Amino acid sequence: MSDARKRLPSYAEFWPFYLREHSQAATRALHLFGTGLAVLCLILSVALKSPWLVLAALFAGYGPAWVAHFFVEKNRPATFLYPVWSLISDFRMAGIWLTGGLQNELEKYGISRVIKGDTRK
């Protein structure tokens, strides 16, 4: 049984799994784009007092991420099994990327520049 299908007991164990599930740069880019777009929708929702933009934030955030999982990584989004931890990790990954530490975080878990089927690092 893969890590994705057995319940991970802690967030500390989930985080490396989350990073492995986002091993390709295109997946991470689509996630970061979606997260940024979702935040923008939420800010606009408050500023414009528009609850519809909250719904738009959900589509903006999850749409690009799920496209990345289904067509780039070809895996099942962790959101289906770990909705809260996945949401936290989306923002954690975005924050680490914004501060310039994402490459180091990936390398810490042996994920740097790994593409499925490619043994080069």
MARGU-433229 format. One record per residue (C-alpha): residue in one letter; x, y, z. Coordinates in steps of 0.001 Angstrom, whole numbers, padded with zeros to 6 digits, always signed. Example, Ala and Ser with C-alpha at 12.3 -4.5 7.8 and 13.67 -1.06 7.14 Angstrom:
# MARGU-433229
A+012300-004500+007800/S+013670-001060+007140/
END
This chain:
# MARGU-433229
M+000000+000000+000000/S+001412+003401-000948/D+001949+006213+001544/A-001064+007983+000035/R-003466+005176+000844/K-002458+004434+004435/R-003265+007030+007049/L-000269+009063+008037/P-000369+009560+011806/S+001078+013058+012009/Y+001561+016224+010039/A+005328+015779+010440/E+005032+012588+008371/F+002558+014142+005949/W+004799+017066+004914/P+007496+014955+003152/F+004709+012925+001520/Y+003108+016168+000321/L+006406+017349-001174/R+006906+014002-002949/E+003416+014309-004420/H+004554+017691-005831/S+007888+016512-007201/Q+007628+018215-010581/A+008218+021944-010942/A+005111+022370-013124/T+002944+020923-010374/R+004402+023295-007811/A+004005+026244-010185/L+000338+025459-010778/H-000210+025089-007030/L+001482+028393-006299/F-000533+030101-009037/G-003777+028649-007658/T-002932+029550-004074/G-002103+033127-005068/L-005273+033436-007125/A-007362+032042-004269/V-005862+034546-001819/L-006568+037360-004265/C-010197+036211-004577/L-010558+036138-000785/I-009100+039622-000424/L-011420+040913-003151/S-014344+039123-001502/V-013782+041126+001669/A-013003+044386-000125/L-015995+044130-002436/K-018252+042393+000106/S-018931+039656-002432/P-019533+036157-001053/W-019407+034799-004617/L-015693+035481-004653/V-015272+032989-001800/L-016672+030328-004119/A-014380+031614-006875/A-011445+031240-004465/L-012201+027530-004097/F-012193+027008-007862/A-009140+029243-008321/G-007173+027359-005689/Y-008177+023785-006373/G-008607+023994-010158/P-004956+024498-011139/A-003780+022168-008368/W-005992+019295-009471/V-005084+019831-013128/A-001448+019506-012060/H-002084+016277-010180/F-004150+014617-012887/F-002108+015701-015918/V+001423+016508-014687/E+002096+014287-011668/K-000554+011746-012662/N-001444+011098-009043/R-004458+011605-006806/P-004570+014908-004896/A-003798+014453-001212/T-006759+016764-000542/F-009080+013780-000909/L-007548+011996+002103/Y-006015+014892+004037/P-008059+018037+003322/V-006833+020155+006248/W-003185+019090+006093/S-003189+019620+002324/L-004561+023139+002662/I-002001+023949+005347/S+000744+022512+003152/D-000339+024530+000112/F+000195+027702+002113/R+003352+026352+003738/M+004848+025528+000339/A+003888+028976-000977/G+005451+030673+002043/I+008666+028685+001778/W+008817+029469-001944/L+008260+033197-001290/T+011134+033254+001183/G+013435+031413-001236/G+013726+028202+000733/L+011695+025738-001326/Q+014665+024219-003162/N+016395+023542+000171/E+013206+022000+001585/L+012895+019700-001429/E+016545+018694-001163/K+016120+018000+002555/Y+013689+015208+001624/G+015558+014059-001480/I+013001+015497-003889/S+015139+018024-005733/R+014555+017907-009492/V+013172+014371-009367/I+010862+013485-012226/K+009043+010172-012265/G+011021+007692-014311/D+014134+009876-014254/T+016936+008788-011960/R+018940+012000-012385/K+018858+014584-009593/
END
